[in-house]
Amino acid sequence: MSKQLNRRIFLRGLGGAALAAPFLSSVWERDAKAQTASGGKAFIVMFTHYGCVTNKWFPTKTQGELTAADLQSTSLAALAPYAKKLLMPRGIRSMNEWTSNMKRGQGNDSHTQIVGSFFTCQPVTPNSNDPFSFNQATKFNAKPVGPSLDHVMAQQLSPQGTPLLIATAGQNDNSQSAISYSAAETIFRGLNASQAFSSLTGLFQTGQPMNPDTYAALRGKSILDLVKDDLQTLERFDMSQADKRKLAAWKELLNQTGTVVASAQCSEELGAMLGATSANASKASSGGLGVDVLTTKVSGDLDGADISSAIAALAAACNANPVIFLKYPGNYNFKGLGITMESHSLSHRLDNAGMTGSCLPNALEWLVKVDTYYAQKFAKLVGMLDSIPQGNGQTVLDTSVAIWFNEMSDGNAHNLNNAPIIQAGSGGGYFKTGQIINVDPSSTPTNGNSESQCANGTGQVNGINQGTGTDPKVGNAPINKYFCNIMNAMGVKAGADGFPAKGGSAEVTKFGYSDKTEEFIGGKGAVAGASIKNPGGFTELKA
């Protein structure tokens, strides 16, 4: 007498779900559709100030497959293990560059107009046409005339219509540092780690402990180990050749991937695994004056910055908010890295925030140390996202888009072309990964000239002539197009005009005031015909 399949085998949590999948195709398809309808994607930004030492940041390779070896000799070495899941778009320029001769942007404070325009792609107001003016009303207090990308996306994607902005050091932003604007001239304040964690705790499934199999898989135990007994039992049943082939194919798939096929539960156990706990969040928010809360160890190998990343990863896994920004502070002193100069002055290679003077000894060495630290923090975030199962053999990283943006390219030159951008995750297959892709066909990418001043710790600094930057003819593809890619990958819709609009049904093809930094000169309306000249995203980046 033939044996009958015991339904209990299919109901034992992770193992049962893994085994049931090839047989219960209708259930699997319903689950996949439900996951798609609810989003299941997250856009996570890590934003840092003052640029980088571009010569050390970029790999030598400028186009083609991105390998671990390409990253090993750079300040991005910590990201080498994730090379296949990374995308490095080359040749991008962000908007509203400060120049001493007013050739490429407004004449406000360089940081005020750059950060104000970075995610808005809008000019700032009040406008100044004097790059060296110290008029407080214009130079340091100007704000963009439109909302930032995170709010534009959150209006369509986030439960409350607002993004989750985590200030990694709990700082309160002014217009020289703020990147998030809910509306024209309206700064959106970030939450510290403790506040951000508190906003998530209501999502936990209290009284519903994580399935033991799921927890074991999250801790690194393979699925085959978890379901070995069930597999052996199933293989003893009498079944059709078709079912035998299905079982064999599923077993081989499990053997090849070894990954979890069921989504992780949003629970305190998951938070604890990541390091996102109330106690850790509280510690990461308690840094006082003179305390380097970012690099101070909070739990195990996790420092204060990692705790903010853990909270971001938990928010993504819980689908609490699909638009998450992690903002690192400006004017920060990384004492934990052995650096005695705050990061703004350090980016100028000086012991002050001026633009000319004698080189600060060890300036470049310290700048590379900061760049390396940031890369390690991004790698930690990427690793967390990649450790959380999202379903169908994918992780939260696979279905999401996580991007590290720098305020500018070289911190001394304040240039915005040749932008250092690194992305992890394909957004559920929208983006290519494992690639370096030059999106500016008019020029070949360069690693820049960051080491042209103060290379040996001596000499003179000249930030006015932008000598440490990249030739302005190189790397000028507008960042607006990349933002269009991101919005389309996440499911944001546009109106008939191509601009993102709540209730729209079209693909996003336009974002911002203009996609030419020269059209920001003089502020809004000063340059006739300022507009998006090159609509649509970068087709080169799409899978």
C-alpha positions, 0 to 999 in steps of 0.5 A: 500500500502506498504511503500518504504524505503527512501534512505535518511535514509541510507545516514545520516552519522554514523547513516545511515551507522550503519543501512545500514550495515546489508542490504548493505552487499556487500558495507560493505564487500568492505569497510572491504576489502579496510580497510584491504588492506590499513593496518588499523593497527599501531605499537606504541612503548613507550620506557623508560630508566633505568628499573623499581622497578620490585617488584612493577611493576609486578603483583603477578600473573604470568600466566592466566587471567589479571584482573583489580584487578591484577594491582591495587596494582602495579605501573601499576594501571592506566592501570587497566581499560584496563585489558581486552585489555592488554597482559603481556608477561612474561619471555623475555630477550633482547639482549647484557646484560652488566656484570662485568665479561663478561658472557653475553654481550659486555664490552662497556658502559652498556647503550650504548650496551643495547639501541643499541642492544634493537631493532636491536638485533645486537652487537655494534661496536667498541667493548670493552672487558673491562667493566670498561674502559673509552675509549670514542671511544668504551665505549660511542660511539659504535653503532649497526651493523644493522638497528632497528626494526622500520626501518625494518618494515617501509621499508615495511609498511610506506609511505616514508619507515621510521618510525615516531619517536617522542622524547617526550622531544625534546632531541637529542640522542647520542649512550648512548640513541639512540634506532632507527637506519636507517642502521648500525651505523646510528642514526635516530633522533626523531622529537619533538612534534611540528615537528611531528604534522607538519608532519601530518597536510597535511593529514587533510581533509580541507573543509570537517567538521566531520559529526555531528553524528560521532563527537557526537559519538566520544564525547561519545554519543551512537549510539542508541541515534543517530539513535533512530528516524531512527530505529523507522521509519524503524520498521514501514516499511513492510518488509520480516521476514528475513529483520525483523530478520536482523534489530532486530539482528543489533539493539541488536548488537548496544545495546550490543556494543554501539560502533561506526561502522564507521571509524573516519575521519582524521581531525582537529576535531579529533586532537582537541578531542585528544589534538593534535593541533598546539598550544599544540604541540608548547607548548610541545616543548618549554621546556628550560633548567631546565623546566620539559616539560614532566609533565608540564600541556599543556591543561586541564589534558594533560601534555607535554608527553600526547601531544606527545601521542596524536600526535601518536594516531592521526598519527595511526588514520590517517594511516599516518604512521603505525610504531610509536615510542615514546621515553622518555628521559634518564638523565631526572629530573622529577621536576614536580613529586617532585624528585630532582635527575636525573633519571640515577643516581636515577636508581642506587639508588645513587646521581651519576651515579656510581655503588657502594656507599651509598643509596640515601634516598627516592631512591626507593620511587622516582623510583616507582613514576617515574614508576607510572608516566610512567604507567599513560602516557601509560594508557593515550595513550591506552585510546586515541587509544581506543577512536577512532573508526576504523570500524566494532565496533572496535577502533584503539587500537583493530586493533593496537599493542601498547607496553611499553618497558623498556630499562632493568629490574632493573635499578641498576642491568642492567639485561635484563632477566625478561623484564617488557613488557606490550602490549595493543591491539591485532593487529586485533585479532593476539594476545591474550589479557586479559592475562599474559603469560609466554613464557619461559617454563624453568622457573617460572616468578619472580618479581625480587629483586629490593627492596633488596637494599636501602629498607629503604633508607639506606645502601650500593648500589652494582650494580656490583654484580647485586643483585637487578636483577633477577636470570639469570636462570629465564626469558630468552626467546629471545625478537627476537621471540616477534619481529617476532610476532609483524612483522607478526601481522603487515603484514611484510614479509620475504624472503626464509631465514625467515628474514624480506625482502622487496618484500618477501612473507614468514612469519618472523621467524628470526630477528637479529644477535643472540637470545643468549645474550652470543653470543654478547660477543666480538662483531660481529664474535667473537663467532663462530656460532652466529645465531638465534637458536630458529626461529619463534614467540611465539605461546603462544601469538597468539589468 
